[in-house]
């Protein structure tokens, strides 16, 4: 990377755009996309090794930021739970609604049908959303993958759901 990033706890949208990790709004409107919010050059490649299609590549050295080949990605979501930094989501838009699949490691797990607060990278509430599904197969090693729907105007900023006093 040629520029120094000034991260304050979480990468900003500008930082993520700078390193080429975010799909455009046009891409999100055409098809759901993997979004990787990884801006630190650290030794890590579970996203690469988890992808059966070879759509994610770290290569050598292992400190490279992951590169995404969206044409190869089948949106299986295996990379979401494989990422130790919880930095991978899948987002998409259709009309005035957006959907996100994101990792969740808190208890209790949210439940399908629940109304929740959708939050940004800093945990600030942006809007209300609804949980569509929660997947927690054994292969995920206790990292559930949650899918939620929310207003499309927040698609770039929403990253997860909020917790209240240790509860959803």
C-alpha positions as CSV (number, residue, x, y, z in Angstrom):
1,X,0.0,0.0,0.0
2,X,1.4,3.4,-0.9
3,X,-0.6,5.6,1.4
4,X,-0.7,5.6,5.1
5,X,-4.2,5.2,6.6
6,X,-5.4,7.1,9.6
7,X,-7.6,4.5,11.2
8,X,-9.4,5.4,14.5
9,X,-10.8,2.0,15.8
10,X,-12.5,1.0,12.5
11,X,-11.8,1.8,8.9
12,X,-13.7,4.7,7.4
13,X,-15.5,4.4,4.0
14,X,-12.8,6.5,2.5
15,X,-10.1,4.2,3.8
16,X,-12.0,1.2,2.4
17,X,-12.4,2.8,-1.0
18,X,-8.7,3.7,-1.0
19,X,-7.7,0.1,-0.7
20,X,-10.4,-1.1,-3.2
21,X,-12.4,-3.3,-0.8
22,X,-15.9,-1.9,-1.3
23,X,-18.2,-2.6,-4.3
24,X,-19.9,0.4,-5.9
25,X,-23.5,1.1,-5.3
26,X,-24.1,0.1,-8.9
27,X,-22.5,-3.3,-8.2
28,X,-24.6,-3.8,-5.1
29,X,-27.7,-3.0,-7.0
30,X,-26.9,-5.6,-9.7
31,X,-25.8,-8.5,-7.5
32,X,-24.9,-9.1,-3.9
33,X,-21.1,-8.7,-3.3
34,X,-18.5,-9.8,-0.7
35,X,-17.3,-6.8,1.2
36,X,-13.9,-7.0,3.0
37,X,-13.1,-4.4,5.6
38,X,-9.5,-5.4,6.1
39,X,-7.0,-2.5,5.8
40,X,-4.2,-3.8,8.0
41,X,-1.3,-5.6,6.4
42,X,-1.0,-8.4,8.9
43,X,-0.1,-12.1,8.3
44,X,-3.6,-13.6,7.7
45,X,-5.2,-15.6,4.9
46,X,-8.2,-17.7,6.2
47,X,-10.4,-15.9,3.7
48,X,-8.3,-17.2,0.9
49,X,-8.1,-20.7,2.2
50,X,-11.9,-20.9,2.9
51,X,-12.9,-19.9,-0.6
52,X,-13.7,-22.9,-2.8
53,X,-13.9,-20.8,-5.9
54,X,-10.5,-19.0,-5.5
55,X,-12.3,-15.6,-5.5
56,X,-10.3,-14.3,-2.6
57,X,-6.5,-14.1,-2.9
58,X,-3.9,-13.0,-0.4
59,X,-0.9,-14.7,-2.1
60,X,2.6,-13.9,-1.1
61,X,3.6,-12.3,1.2
62,X,0.9,-13.4,3.6
63,X,0.7,-9.8,4.7
64,X,-0.9,-8.7,1.4
65,X,-4.5,-7.3,1.7
66,X,-7.0,-9.7,0.2
67,X,-8.0,-9.2,-3.4
68,X,-11.5,-10.1,-4.6
69,X,-12.4,-11.5,-8.0
70,X,-16.1,-10.8,-7.9
71,X,-16.6,-12.8,-11.2
72,X,-15.5,-16.0,-9.4
73,X,-17.5,-15.4,-6.1
74,X,-20.5,-17.6,-5.7
75,X,-21.6,-15.8,-2.5
76,X,-21.4,-19.0,-0.5
77,X,-20.4,-17.0,2.6
78,X,-17.8,-19.4,3.9
79,X,-15.3,-16.5,4.2
80,X,-17.6,-14.6,6.6
81,X,-17.1,-17.1,9.5
82,X,-13.5,-17.9,8.5
83,X,-12.2,-14.3,9.0
84,X,-10.7,-14.0,12.5
85,X,-11.1,-10.2,12.3
86,X,-14.9,-10.4,11.6
87,X,-14.2,-8.2,8.6
88,X,-16.2,-9.9,5.9
89,X,-19.8,-9.3,5.0
90,X,-22.0,-9.9,1.9
91,X,-24.2,-7.0,0.9
92,X,-26.8,-6.4,-1.8
93,X,-29.7,-4.1,-2.7
94,X,-33.0,-4.6,-4.4
95,X,-35.2,-1.5,-4.8
96,X,-35.4,0.3,-1.5
97,X,-34.2,-2.6,0.6
98,X,-30.7,-3.8,1.4
99,X,-29.5,-7.1,2.8
100,X,-26.4,-8.0,4.7
101,X,-24.9,-11.3,5.9
102,X,-22.4,-10.7,8.7
103,X,-20.6,-12.6,11.4
104,X,-22.0,-12.7,15.0
105,X,-20.2,-14.1,18.0
106,X,-22.4,-12.9,20.8
107,X,-25.1,-14.7,22.9
108,X,-28.0,-14.8,22.7
109,X,-28.2,-15.2,19.0
110,X,-30.7,-13.1,17.2
111,X,-33.9,-14.8,15.9
112,X,-35.4,-14.7,12.5
113,X,-38.2,-12.2,12.4
114,X,-36.7,-10.0,15.2
115,X,-36.6,-6.2,14.6
116,X,-33.1,-4.9,15.5
117,X,-31.0,-1.8,15.3
118,X,-28.6,-1.7,12.4
119,X,-25.2,-0.2,13.3
120,X,-22.2,1.3,11.6
121,X,-18.5,0.5,12.1
122,X,-18.4,2.4,15.3
123,X,-21.6,0.8,16.8
124,X,-23.8,3.8,16.2
125,X,-27.4,3.1,15.3
126,X,-28.3,4.0,11.8
127,X,-31.8,2.5,11.2
128,X,-34.1,-0.4,12.1
129,X,-33.8,-3.7,10.3
130,X,-35.2,-7.2,10.5
131,X,-33.4,-10.5,11.0
132,X,-34.1,-12.8,8.1
133,X,-32.0,-15.8,9.1
134,X,-29.3,-17.1,11.4
135,X,-26.9,-19.9,10.3
136,X,-24.6,-21.5,12.8
137,X,-23.4,-24.8,11.5
138,X,-20.6,-26.7,13.2
139,X,-18.1,-25.8,10.4
140,X,-18.4,-22.1,11.5
141,X,-16.7,-22.9,14.8
142,X,-19.4,-20.9,16.8
143,X,-19.4,-17.9,14.5
144,X,-23.0,-17.5,13.4
145,X,-23.8,-15.8,10.1
146,X,-26.8,-13.5,10.3
147,X,-28.8,-12.1,7.5
148,X,-30.7,-8.9,8.0
149,X,-32.7,-6.5,5.8
150,X,-32.8,-2.7,6.2
151,X,-33.4,0.5,4.1
152,X,-31.1,0.6,1.1
153,X,-30.0,4.2,1.8
154,X,-27.8,2.8,4.6
155,X,-26.1,0.0,2.6
156,X,-22.6,1.4,2.7
157,X,-22.6,2.3,6.4
158,X,-24.4,-0.7,8.0
159,X,-22.1,-3.4,9.2
160,X,-23.9,-5.3,11.9
161,X,-26.7,-5.1,14.5
162,X,-26.6,-3.4,17.9
163,X,-26.6,-5.0,21.3
164,X,-28.4,-3.4,24.3
165,X,-27.0,-4.1,27.8
166,X,-25.5,-7.3,26.7
167,X,-28.7,-8.4,24.9
168,X,-29.9,-7.8,21.4
